[in-house]
């Protein structure tokens, strides 16, 4: 459980750095990373990308991919909503 939170924190922070240039804060980074792990797992499974056997680094990559997609979708929705 603590390992998943730690990987979620790193993945969320990486997504924030990649998309926004900085992180979102510890709690939001963890949330982005954990939700991103679910999204990343679904995306990589749909693309038939093997993720088993890569350990913590594979989980981090999967969570980061999902978190980047999640942050991108959030930015897309926010930018298209009327002000």
C-alpha positions in Angstrom: 0.0 0.0 0.0 2.8 2.4 0.9 4.6 1.4 -2.3 1.5 2.2 -4.4 1.2 5.6 -2.7 4.9 6.4 -3.3 4.7 5.4 -7.0 1.5 7.4 -7.3 3.2 10.4 -5.8 6.1 10.2 -8.2 3.9 9.5 -11.2 1.6 12.4 -10.4 4.6 14.7 -9.9 6.1 13.6 -13.2 2.8 14.2 -15.0 2.6 17.7 -13.5 6.2 18.4 -14.6 5.6 17.0 -18.1 2.3 18.8 -18.7 2.3 21.8 -16.5 6.0 22.5 -15.6 5.5 21.8 -11.9 3.7 19.5 -9.6 0.2 20.0 -8.2 1.0 19.4 -4.5 1.5 16.2 -2.6 -2.2 15.1 -2.2 -3.2 15.9 -5.8 0.0 14.3 -7.1 -0.8 11.1 -5.3 -4.4 11.2 -6.5 -3.3 11.8 -10.1 -0.8 9.0 -9.9 -3.2 6.5 -8.4 -6.0 7.3 -10.9 -3.3 7.5 -13.6 -2.2 3.9 -12.8 -5.7 2.7 -13.5 -5.9 4.6 -16.7 -2.4 3.7 -17.8 -3.1 0.0 -17.1 -6.3 0.2 -19.2 -4.5 2.0 -22.1 -1.5 -0.3 -22.2 -3.7 -3.4 -22.0 -5.8 -2.1 -24.9 -2.6 -1.6 -26.9 -1.3 -5.0 -25.9 1.8 -3.6 -24.3 3.3 -6.1 -21.8 3.7 -4.6 -18.4 4.3 -7.7 -16.3 7.8 -8.4 -15.1 9.1 -4.8 -15.1 8.6 -4.2 -11.4 8.3 -0.8 -9.8 9.7 0.9 -12.9 7.0 -0.6 -15.1 4.3 0.4 -12.6 5.8 3.9 -12.5 5.8 4.2 -16.3 2.2 2.9 -16.5 1.0 5.3 -13.8 2.8 8.2 -15.4 1.3 7.5 -18.8 -2.2 7.4 -17.3 -1.6 10.5 -15.2 -0.4 12.5 -18.2 -3.5 11.4 -20.2 -5.7 12.4 -17.2 -4.0 15.8 -16.8 -4.3 16.4 -20.5 -8.0 15.6 -20.5 -8.5 17.9 -17.5 -6.8 20.7 -19.3 -8.8 20.0 -22.5 -12.1 20.1 -20.6 -11.2 23.2 -18.6 -10.0 25.1 -21.7 -13.2 24.3 -23.6 -15.7 25.2 -20.9 -17.3 28.6 -21.3 -15.8 31.3 -19.0 
